[in-house]
Amino acid sequence: METIGVVGAGLMGADVAQLAVESGMNVILHDSDQGNLKAAHDIITGRLDRYVHDGRISSDERRSIASRIKLHNNMKDLMNADFIIECITEDLEAKRELFRQLDKICKPGVIFASNTSALSITQMAAATQRPESVIGMHFMNPARPMKVVELVCGLVTTRETFEMAKSVAKRMGKKCVESKDYPGFVINRIMMPMINEAIFTLYEGAATAQAIDKTMKLGMNLPMGPLELADMIGLDVVLAVVEELYEGFGDPKYRPCPLLKMYVAAGYLGRKAGRGFHTYET
């Protein structure tokens, strides 16, 4: 497994691409937007420059790592990938359409991994002629420091596909957990209701955003409060996942808080927008 295709050059795509090149693999980083590709490349090379400055790697190592990543905005260039990880928007039909296109381009045996945090792997796989080779590969955000990757098999995903995805994750230095193909898998099924309840607590005026986060950090020994975490993830992503849980399980305990919907409608999406439940410098 020497060449990884990463589709989507946002923050997650950049992180996954960097993990791959630092582990010795070649990366084809694809995005239809040339601006996104440039931004991702700048992020990765900027980090490598800091590593050299801090003495973590040599200048020669920096050049070697940087040389292993190639930027492409033509999807047909992904035909040379051995394994593909998609990191596009959290939208089921967008991911299904991407896999339909990749299915026509990529050679037989290439595995399609989705970095979805909640959507059905089985439904994505059904859009292809290789459903046995489709798997969920959920990197936590931010992907580089977080140690775990959640592997999710669809209805017909083979153990061979699972083991191959596991070997890629382990090569990137990650620990793997296997989850069933239920909405939200394991991590988000547990984490998102906590975040949603924290938003309800704010919505109902029980405490300020600062007090909610301080209480949870000091009382539960969490590294960041639930509202800070929501801002880091992106409130649009949080809403999409909570709505997926609500629709998938039909259980009112997953009902998205109206304040969350209001913030997303207003464009208060968290850190990336400079404002969510807290404010940030952009």
Secondary structure, DSSP 8 states (H G I E B T S, - for coil): --EEEEE--SHHHHHHHHHHHHTT-EEEEE-S-HHHHHHHHHHHHHHHHHHHHTTSS-HHHHHHHHHTEEEES-GGGGGG-SEEEE---S-HHHHHHHHHHHHHHS-TT-EEEE--SSS-HHHHHTTSS-GGGEEEEEE-SSTTT--EEEEEE-TT--HHHHHHHHHHHHHTT-EEEEE-SSTTTTHHHHHHHHHHHHHHHHHTTSS-HHHHHHHHHHHH--SS-HHHHHHHH-HHHHHHHHHHHHHHH--GGG---HHHHHHHHHT--BGGGTBSSSB---
